[in-house]
Amino acid sequence: MQMTTLCLIAASFLATSEAYAQVQGIAGSSHQTAARGGNDDCANCTPLAGPGTYSFDNTAASMDGVADPLCDFFGTQEIDFDVWFCYTAASTATATVSACNQTTVDTKIAAYDGGCGSPILGCNDDACGLQSELTFPVTAGNSYLLRVGTFPGASGGPGSITITEGGGGGGSGNDDCANATPLSGDGVFAVDNTGGTGLDADPGCGSASADVWYEWTAAATGTVVMDLCDGTTLHDSIMAIWDGSGCPTVLLDCNDDTCGLQSTISTPVIAGGVYMVQVAGYVGAQGAGNLTVTTLPPAQNDSCSNPDIISGEGTFNFDTTAASMDGSADVLCDAFGTQDIDFDVWYEWTATSDGTAVIETCNLTTVDTKLAAYDGSGCPVAGAIACNDDTCGLQSQIAFTAVAGQVYTLRVGTFPGASGGLGQFTISMFTPYDGYRYDDGSSDDLLGLTNGGEMAWIHSFEAEGGSDTIATIQAAWGSALWQGYGPGNGSAANVYVWDDPTNDGDPSDAVLLTSFPTTVANVDTDILNDIDIPDTAVTGTFFIGASIAHSAGQYVSPLDTGTPYGGEAWIAGEIAPAVFDPSNLGGSGVLDNMANIIPSYFLLRAVGDGGGGCVSAIYCTSLPNSTGATATINWTGSCIVADNNFTLDMSNGPSNQPGLFIYGANQASIPFGNGVLCISAPIIRLNPPVFMDGSGTAVKVVDLANPPSQTGLITAGTQWNFAMWLRDPAAGAAGYTFTDGLSVDFQ
């Protein structure tokens, strides 16, 4: 889903959405067409000889140049309204082409090595306000093509460019990476890229050129921070650090602007290690300055194998300033195109109560944080159970279900490219609401499609007792806080119930069970309207939703941003004039989890009949297995014996290993093998054994009408306890373990 398709009503988010809309052309832009000038085409470039001031007029120009990545500014690689000049250098030097203070046009300038179709040497948009300045090396007598145009969307007009030549030509002694200047240890070192030519290696973090090289040897192990931020560096710099000596191939870090137009780089280093430092200019900018080098010692909990031990609720300190990154990328951590967490430090946290654990850095640091949590202790071997980048500005919040006495691994780091630093995080326990409800009853924001269309907002739930019947959907329309933006009372709307056939909480494969028309009422009051629907049976994971067609400028879905977000909210829909199909959510033009928009729930609930009075619970906890997680057990279907529709399922086991589901009437908690046996004799085996799949899950359909023995006959009104014995050779010792214990009251 494109972020540009959505608008939030809250002012801080609305401004961002409008900015995206401008980029997409939603607000619209136009320019007049007029007769072309003589140098409007590259082939008819106006000749220029050496330095001087030359006029241009691109009022009536067209665009015949091609887009280039070196011209990528503010999301576009194009130059509009371009006119062309053939410039012949008078000396071997560094040429500067500048429109600064010589026009009111929002210029964009590029230089090419030769004639039409030749390689680009550099490109610049805004060097001095909305005007451009470009620096590149030239050789006496050679011809270069200059392209003078506008930022796309701006109008052309008259003006002048000034060309100067200087800088001595040929670069300094360390212009070549093979002739790098040696540096070592910490300190302040003079650097100068004046006269630097070309780019020996492209670091990829900006339009770098005119680079010079330094070979730096680390004096200590830790994280080195190098910066040009002491005020002596006046040119627009780009810096990079590469692993090893000589002309480099392995990039460690790169930065364009950290402190104004100057740069900071940082990376873990080893005492005695040699690293190549590249100092360049943005589109060829040149100058001298001071490079400050500081090596910070590693944090004690920098490694996942040496976490800080914490427990319970409270406020905890972190310092990622000198941390390295030893955690792995995780798909749950995918934010803004990266699944990594940089500068990570680690904590082993023990929950002291049951509930939803909420961990956040909101208002506790200036660091651009990223948080993750993993089941079990030690370095993670399984995926994250929660991960978040930005919930509150650049800070983070995660929430996950925690069990008293269980251990969880917490990872506190930064968004890749951001610097580490000091801060705190809090851990608190939130008790979820009863029933099919996530919201706290009041809205903080509104959501809608920028261009209008039909949008559905969706919650996933687990059927109470494994199965239930949904009879009522409760939905609010508009927002009491943001009145006047929602749909009008009486507007047509719909509510839905879907099944989740894979029980993974992802509605892309949802199966529509019920679609029911309704009308909007009590708009902008946060009142949840009861919408009675035909009784709809649900099992396992299911979804509820509401949708409405709306016009551009309306914001229809009320958001609760205050409740800790656990990942169960989605939006789907179609941008006008496309038609939304609730029976094919996976094919919707818009489908995304609210974690990727703003982590929040909707004012949207359901009312069921309570699963027919069935009660189930995890009454006994086993121990982590070789995956680092504790194998869990659950059930789906119906606990009504007469239905004979009861299925056991387990997860978090070792992949491709055999196991055997067991049950009995008596509960226990006995250390046994590598885990805990949660059932005491007599124990009944549900043969034959089953194999866990590649993700460590297994399923067993239980035939309630034909038990393995009469001792195990399950009848209405009785309670039975279930677990699974599973092979785990990778854990060593006994080579087997157990799941948690599950009790079910049958009806």
ABEGO torsion letter per residue (X at the ends): XBAAABBBABAAAAAAAAAAAAAAGAAEBBBBBBBBBAAABAAABBBBBEBEBBBBBAAABBBABBBBAAABBGGBABBBGBBBBBBBBABBBBBBBBABGABABBBBBBBBBEBBGBBBABBBBBABEABBBBBBBBBBGBBBBBBBBBBBGBBBEBEBBBBBBBGGEGEBAAABAAABBBBBEBEBBBBBABGBBEBABBAGAEBBBGBBBBBBBBABBEBBBBBAAAGABABBBBBBBBBEBEBBABBABBBABABEABBBBBBBBBBGBBBBBBBBBBGGBBEBBBBBBBBBBBBAAABAABBBBBBEBEBBBBBAAABBBABBBBAAABBGGBABBBGBBBBBBBBABBEBBBBBABGABABBBBBBBBBEBEBBABBBABBBBBABEABBBBBBBBBBGBBBBBBBBBBBGBBBEBEBBBBBBBBBBBEBBABAGBBABBBBBAAEEBBBBBBBBBBBGGBBBBABBBBBBEBAABBGABBBBGBBBBBBBBBBAAGAGBAAABBBABBBBBBBBGBGAGBBBBBBBBBBBBBEBBBBBBBBBBBBGBBABBBBAABBBAGABBBBEBBOABBBBAABAAABABBBBAAAABBBBBBBBBBBAGGGGBBBBBABBBBBBAAGBBBBBBBBEBABAAAGBBBBBBBGBBBGBBBBBBBBABBBBBBBEABBBABBOBBBBBOBBBBBBAAGBBBBBBBAABBABAAABBBBGBBBBBBBBBBBAAAEEAGBBBBBBBBBBBX
